Amino acid sequence: MSEVNALESRLLSVPNLDSKGDKEEYLNAVFRGEVDFPLANGGMGIDFSGSTFAAEMMNNNAIGSASLSAHGYELLRPGLKIDGKELHEYSAKERIALLEVYNRSSVERIIKEVREKCEYGVFGANIMHIVHHFGSTLEDVIKSGEIDILNIGAGMPNKGFLKRLNEEDAQHIRYEPIVSSVFAARMIMRTALKNDGRIPDAFYVELPTIAGGHLGWLKDDHEHPERFDPNTIYNDMRDMIDGMLEQYGIKKKHIPIIFAGGYAFQDQIESAPGEGVAMATPLLLSQESGMPNETITEQYLNPDIGVITDQMSPTGFWSRRLDTPHTERTDESIKHNVSRCVGCVLENCKYLLGASDVEKDANYCIGHDLSRARFGLPNGTLFVNANIKELRDSGIYERDGELYVPEIKEILHALFRMNAPA
Ligand SMILES: Cc1cc2nc3c(=O)[nH]c(=O)nc-3n(C[C@H](O)[C@H](O)[C@H](O)COP(=O)(O)O)c2cc1C
């Protein structure tokens, strides 16, 4: 591979650290703005950014972030027997409890696997607020003592959560909420400042106009792309943060702002405002994402498959995904899914709420369809950002005229040296 260029040395800049103490010192410098903020991957659930993925990012001197939302999804593997019984033979209450057990053991496994591969690398966790087992996953993350950065998206953090992060045993964690507007960032700042809660250590701004997965659009935002101009968001957010810190008499706290949503190629990254960038979709199409190679080559890299942005996710959020079929909505498929429901988003689930009427509701079962994508089964939900065409056209995912699934290392190396295809 060719020599390290300037972008690479800025973004793959986590030093090879030898102790937790050295890491703490380094992270203090990063969050105070004294050294470059390294590249991070955006969390990708379920388990696409898992232990192999996160450790590989960390071993490339970036921040590795594992998705920890409903990561006990193995429970949904078709035909799985748990103590001799299939999932649908358990009661609804037992299934919800089983997901919690599976989630908890997978947090332990993921952390252990990552730390075996990269003891002192910078390790992030991504949890969606909307998932039913948010609270128990949060406790496991805090108590592990091994997670350095916590990204929380899909829902507003409440004061209980912000106070929890202010407790003694959570001080080693840097809290970086995922927001898409200055309004949301202000609400988090205000809730923290008024309630003796944790002020964010950084903000992760996800641009819903381009990002993959669930999107932070509210009301009619989807009709107003101009509201998501990154430079305007950056300037307004910086003013808001500085103003609130001053108002509450907080001196010297620097809060970096990280941008995600279509920052892949050299020119895109160089144009990003803020102190750092994160990326997800380009790295999803890698050997380390756990996505079967066929799903990547036949679906993600297929120029005939478009991108759809709609409100079919049962969470109620808008989301962006490949325009591929979901499990067909029939009486039989609804019965199948409901009898295996593990309550991933429980009371927030529009699929469950509409389950009594096959005609009425267009939502899909996210627990079922997202885990199908992870298992490489047909009719899975394939989240993607709006810029997939650029990635398809870039040549990064081709070798000798054939489609090819690179390693994360190769993807980063190529992206840092190439402008977005016209
Ligand atoms: C397959 C996939 C899964 C995702 N899952 C999550 C998730 O579980 N939690 C989350 O906060 N964001 C999730 N996202 C959003 C990404 O982390 C990222 O912020 C967003 O896609 C913008 O980056 P990109 O344009 O480089 O993809 C997901 C995105 C993709 C493509």
The ligand as a Tripos MOL2 file, in Angstrom:
@<TRIPOS>MOLECULE
LIG
   31    33     1     0     0
SMALL
NO_CHARGES

@<TRIPOS>ATOM
      1 C1        -27.0020   -1.0350    8.0500 C.3       1 LIG1
      2 C2        -27.0820    0.1760    8.9260 C.ar      1 LIG1
      3 C3        -27.4460    0.0210   10.2590 C.ar      1 LIG1
      4 C4        -27.4920    1.1230   11.1130 C.ar      1 LIG1
      5 N1        -27.8090    0.9140   12.4350 N.ar      1 LIG1
      6 C5        -27.7390    1.9390   13.3200 C.ar      1 LIG1
      7 C6        -27.9490    1.7020   14.7170 C.ar      1 LIG1
      8 O1        -28.1990    0.5800   15.1610 O.2       1 LIG1
      9 N2        -27.8950    2.7770   15.5370 N.ar      1 LIG1
     10 C7        -27.6110    4.0340   15.0790 C.ar      1 LIG1
     11 O2        -27.5490    4.9700   15.8770 O.2       1 LIG1
     12 N3        -27.3870    4.2780   13.7610 N.ar      1 LIG1
     13 C8        -27.4350    3.2650   12.8770 C.ar      1 LIG1
     14 N4        -27.1630    3.4870   11.5450 N.ar      1 LIG1
     15 C9        -26.7300    4.8550   11.1160 C.3       1 LIG1
     16 C10       -25.1980    4.9380   10.9520 C.3       1 LIG1
     17 O3        -24.5270    4.6450   12.1540 O.3       1 LIG1
     18 C11       -24.6820    6.2840   10.4230 C.3       1 LIG1
     19 O4        -24.7710    7.2840   11.4180 O.3       1 LIG1
     20 C12       -25.4070    6.7790    9.1890 C.3       1 LIG1
     21 O5        -25.6630    5.7380    8.2780 O.3       1 LIG1
     22 C13       -24.5700    7.8540    8.4740 C.3       1 LIG1
     23 O6        -23.3790    7.3660    7.9450 O.3       1 LIG1
     24 P1        -23.1980    6.9050    6.4280 P.3       1 LIG1
     25 O7        -23.7790    7.9580    5.5530 O.co2     1 LIG1
     26 O8        -21.7150    6.7840    6.2520 O.co2     1 LIG1
     27 O9        -23.9010    5.5860    6.2890 O.co2     1 LIG1
     28 C14       -27.1660    2.4220   10.6360 C.ar      1 LIG1
     29 C15       -26.8280    2.5730    9.2850 C.ar      1 LIG1
     30 C16       -26.7700    1.4760    8.4370 C.ar      1 LIG1
     31 C17       -26.3640    1.6820    6.9950 C.3       1 LIG1
@<TRIPOS>BOND
     1     1     2 1
     2     2     3 ar
     3     2    30 ar
     4     3     4 ar
     5     4     5 ar
     6     4    28 ar
     7     5     6 ar
     8     6     7 ar
     9     6    13 1
    10     7     8 2
    11     7     9 ar
    12     9    10 ar
    13    10    11 2
    14    10    12 ar
    15    12    13 ar
    16    13    14 ar
    17    14    15 1
    18    14    28 ar
    19    15    16 1
    20    16    17 1
    21    16    18 1
    22    18    19 1
    23    18    20 1
    24    20    21 1
    25    20    22 1
    26    22    23 1
    27    23    24 1
    28    24    25 2
    29    24    26 1
    30    24    27 1
    31    28    29 ar
    32    29    30 ar
    33    30    31 1
@<TRIPOS>SUBSTRUCTURE
     1 LIG1         1 GROUP 0 **** ****
